[in-house]
Amino acid sequence: MLIAFYSMTGNVRRFIKNTHLAEQFDVHEIRANNKEEPVDEPFILVTSTYGNGGIPGEVQSFLRVNHRSMIAVASSGNRNWGRDFARAGEHISDEYSVPLILKFELHGTPQDREDFIEKAGAIHESIRREKIQSY
Ligand SMILES: Cc1cc2nc3c(=O)[nH]c(=O)nc-3n(C[C@H](O)[C@H](O)[C@H](O)COP(=O)(O)O)c2cc1C
C-alpha cells in the first residue's frame, strides 16, 4: 500500500513525516513533474485544499490517471475557511466514492496523526486479508 500526498507549502509533507508511516509504507509525493505518472499500488491520498474548497490541480491530474487505485482520502485545510475547511477531501470522496478518513488543520495535531495511523493500519490490514481470501 502507498501513501500518496500533495503539499504546496509543506503542511501535508510535515504531517506525513511526523506520522513516520514511511517506515511501514511506500510514500509518494505528487508533484508537477510526476502528476500524470501511473502508480501501481492501492493508495491513500492526503491532500491540501486551495481556493474555496478546491482540489489542487496537480491532484486532479494525478486522479485522472490513478483514481481506480485510490482506497481513501484525507485532507488538510485551515478552519478560517469555514464551510470550505479541508473541503478538497469531501469533493474527492463524493466524486470517486472513497471514504474521507480525516480532515485536519495545517500539519495536524498529535491526535490527528494517531487517528490517521490507526485508520491507515486498518485499511492495510483489510487489503491484506482480501488478498489472502482471493487465493
Ligand atoms: C490561496 C490559499 C487558498 C486556500 N484555500 C483553502 C480552502 O479553501 N479551504 C481550506 O480549508 N484551506 C485553504 N487553504 C489553507 C491550506 O489548505 C492549508 O494551509 C494546508 O495545510 C496547506 O497544506 P500544504 O502546505 O501541504 O499545501 C488555503 C491556503 C491558501 C494559501
The ligand as an SDF file (V2000), in Angstrom:
LIG
                    3D

 31 33  0  0  0  0  0  0  0  0999 V2000
   -4.5040   30.6810   -1.5450 C   0  0  0  0  0  0  0  0  0  0  0  0
   -4.9160   29.7060   -0.4770 C   0  0  0  0  0  0  0  0  0  0  0  0
   -6.1820   29.1460   -0.5430 C   0  0  0  0  0  0  0  0  0  0  0  0
   -6.6040   28.2350    0.4480 C   0  0  0  0  0  0  0  0  0  0  0  0
   -7.8680   27.7120    0.3950 N   0  0  0  0  0  0  0  0  0  0  0  0
   -8.3130   26.9040    1.4030 C   0  0  0  0  0  0  0  0  0  0  0  0
   -9.6520   26.4120    1.4230 C   0  0  0  0  0  0  0  0  0  0  0  0
  -10.4690   26.6510    0.5370 O   0  0  0  0  0  0  0  0  0  0  0  0
  -10.0220   25.5990    2.4560 N   0  0  0  0  0  0  0  0  0  0  0  0
   -9.1740   25.2750    3.4770 C   0  0  0  0  0  0  0  0  0  0  0  0
   -9.5720   24.5540    4.3860 O   0  0  0  0  0  0  0  0  0  0  0  0
   -7.8920   25.7180    3.4770 N   0  0  0  0  0  0  0  0  0  0  0  0
   -7.4420   26.5350    2.4730 C   0  0  0  0  0  0  0  0  0  0  0  0
   -6.1540   26.9910    2.4740 N   0  0  0  0  0  0  0  0  0  0  0  0
   -5.2430   26.5350    3.5610 C   0  0  0  0  0  0  0  0  0  0  0  0
   -4.4100   25.3060    3.1450 C   0  0  0  0  0  0  0  0  0  0  0  0
   -5.1920   24.2450    2.6670 O   0  0  0  0  0  0  0  0  0  0  0  0
   -3.6730   24.8010    4.3910 C   0  0  0  0  0  0  0  0  0  0  0  0
   -2.7440   25.7850    4.8060 O   0  0  0  0  0  0  0  0  0  0  0  0
   -2.9800   23.4820    4.1540 C   0  0  0  0  0  0  0  0  0  0  0  0
   -2.4950   22.9890    5.3850 O   0  0  0  0  0  0  0  0  0  0  0  0
   -1.8210   23.6360    3.1860 C   0  0  0  0  0  0  0  0  0  0  0  0
   -1.1670   22.4010    3.0640 O   0  0  0  0  0  0  0  0  0  0  0  0
    0.1780   22.2740    2.2080 P   0  0  0  0  0  0  0  0  0  0  0  0
    1.1480   23.2280    2.8170 O   0  0  0  0  0  0  0  0  0  0  0  0
    0.6040   20.8620    2.4110 O   0  0  0  0  0  0  0  0  0  0  0  0
   -0.1510   22.5840    0.7790 O   0  0  0  0  0  0  0  0  0  0  0  0
   -5.7170   27.8820    1.5040 C   0  0  0  0  0  0  0  0  0  0  0  0
   -4.4350   28.4490    1.5420 C   0  0  0  0  0  0  0  0  0  0  0  0
   -4.0310   29.3550    0.5710 C   0  0  0  0  0  0  0  0  0  0  0  0
   -2.6480   29.9550    0.6700 C   0  0  0  0  0  0  0  0  0  0  0  0
  1  2  1  0
  2  3  1  0
  2 30  2  0
  3  4  2  0
  4  5  1  0
  4 28  1  0
  5  6  2  0
  6  7  1  0
  6 13  1  0
  7  8  2  0
  7  9  1  0
  9 10  1  0
 10 11  2  0
 10 12  1  0
 12 13  2  0
 13 14  1  0
 14 15  1  0
 14 28  1  0
 15 16  1  0
 16 17  1  0
 16 18  1  0
 18 19  1  0
 18 20  1  0
 20 21  1  0
 20 22  1  0
 22 23  1  0
 23 24  1  0
 24 25  2  0
 24 26  1  0
 24 27  1  0
 28 29  2  0
 29 30  1  0
 30 31  1  0
M  END
$$$$
